[in-house]
């Protein structure tokens, strides 16, 4: 299927989606946002390619914060 999108963009979206499964659980598809089960790759609106606020809240409730993910720990 030709989408007209760069392969790197598609791979980035797929990678983010799969990391979402690692953080949210295997059965974590959503009706909107990055965690949709099926995608229309030609959608251009940024919200179609982001975690929803519900996804973000669930990640935060599990202890995953953006700053913790970006900062090395003392053990590294």
QUILIN-V678644 format. One record per pair of residues at least 6 apart in sequence whose ideal C-beta (glycine too) atoms are under 8 Angstrom apart, sorted by the first residue. I is the first residue (numbers start at 0). J is the second residue. D is the distance in Angstrom with one decimal. If there is no record, write none. Layout:
i->I j->J d->D
i->I j->J d->D
//
This chain:
i->2 j->9 d->7.0
i->2 j->40 d->4.5
i->2 j->41 d->6.1
i->3 j->41 d->7.4
i->4 j->40 d->5.9
i->4 j->41 d->7.5
i->9 j->40 d->6.4
i->12 j->33 d->7.1
i->12 j->38 d->7.5
i->12 j->40 d->7.8
i->12 j->48 d->5.9
i->15 j->33 d->5.9
i->15 j->48 d->7.9
i->16 j->33 d->5.6
i->16 j->34 d->6.5
i->19 j->27 d->6.6
i->19 j->33 d->6.2
i->19 j->34 d->5.2
i->19 j->50 d->6.4
i->19 j->54 d->6.7
i->20 j->27 d->6.0
i->22 j->58 d->5.2
i->22 j->61 d->7.1
i->22 j->63 d->5.8
i->23 j->34 d->7.0
i->23 j->54 d->6.2
i->23 j->57 d->5.8
i->23 j->58 d->6.7
i->27 j->34 d->5.8
i->27 j->54 d->7.6
i->28 j->34 d->5.7
i->28 j->35 d->6.5
i->28 j->36 d->4.0
i->29 j->35 d->6.2
i->29 j->51 d->5.8
i->29 j->53 d->7.2
i->29 j->54 d->6.6
i->31 j->46 d->7.7
i->31 j->47 d->7.6
i->31 j->51 d->6.0
i->32 j->46 d->6.8
i->32 j->47 d->7.0
i->32 j->48 d->7.8
i->32 j->49 d->5.9
i->32 j->50 d->6.0
i->32 j->51 d->4.0
i->32 j->54 d->6.5
i->33 j->47 d->7.8
i->33 j->48 d->5.7
i->33 j->49 d->5.7
i->33 j->50 d->5.3
i->33 j->51 d->7.8
i->33 j->54 d->7.5
i->34 j->50 d->6.7
i->34 j->51 d->7.1
i->34 j->54 d->5.9
i->39 j->47 d->7.9
i->42 j->48 d->7.6
i->50 j->58 d->7.4
//
